[in-house]
Amino acid sequence: MDKRLFLSNLRTSVRNLMKYKVQNAISILCLAVGIICFIILITVWEKVYRVSRTNPSEIIVKE
């Protein structure tokens, strides 16, 4: 019973992915851009600032 329900849901989701190709491509592209921006932001934050391990509320600016 669970296998048939899973296959039915999988079939429906694949059908919807094929039906709305442009919307799905835009969504995937925006998600990828958002993740890349987040990674860049975290990388820059780590390069500029250093959080004190003994006192986490203390932020030290690197020179």
SULJO-V491657 format. One record per residue. N is the residue number from 1. SS is DSSP state (H for helix, E for strand, - for the rest). PHI is phi as a letter, one per 30 degrees, with the letter a starting at -180 (999 if undefined). Layout:
n->N ss->SS phi->PHI
n->N ss->SS phi->PHI
//
This chain:
n->1 ss->- phi->999
n->2 ss->H phi->d
n->3 ss->H phi->d
n->4 ss->H phi->d
n->5 ss->H phi->d
n->6 ss->H phi->d
n->7 ss->H phi->d
n->8 ss->H phi->d
n->9 ss->H phi->d
n->10 ss->H phi->d
n->11 ss->H phi->d
n->12 ss->H phi->d
n->13 ss->H phi->d
n->14 ss->H phi->d
n->15 ss->H phi->d
n->16 ss->H phi->d
n->17 ss->H phi->d
n->18 ss->H phi->d
n->19 ss->H phi->d
n->20 ss->- phi->c
n->21 ss->H phi->d
n->22 ss->H phi->d
n->23 ss->H phi->d
n->24 ss->H phi->d
n->25 ss->H phi->d
n->26 ss->H phi->d
n->27 ss->H phi->d
n->28 ss->H phi->d
n->29 ss->H phi->d
n->30 ss->H phi->d
n->31 ss->H phi->d
n->32 ss->H phi->d
n->33 ss->H phi->d
n->34 ss->H phi->d
n->35 ss->H phi->d
n->36 ss->H phi->d
n->37 ss->H phi->d
n->38 ss->H phi->d
n->39 ss->H phi->d
n->40 ss->H phi->d
n->41 ss->H phi->d
n->42 ss->H phi->d
n->43 ss->H phi->d
n->44 ss->H phi->d
n->45 ss->H phi->e
n->46 ss->H phi->d
n->47 ss->H phi->d
n->48 ss->H phi->d
n->49 ss->E phi->c
n->50 ss->E phi->b
n->51 ss->E phi->d
n->52 ss->- phi->d
n->53 ss->- phi->d
n->54 ss->- phi->d
n->55 ss->- phi->b
n->56 ss->- phi->e
n->57 ss->- phi->d
n->58 ss->- phi->c
n->59 ss->E phi->c
n->60 ss->E phi->c
n->61 ss->E phi->d
n->62 ss->- phi->d
n->63 ss->- phi->c
//
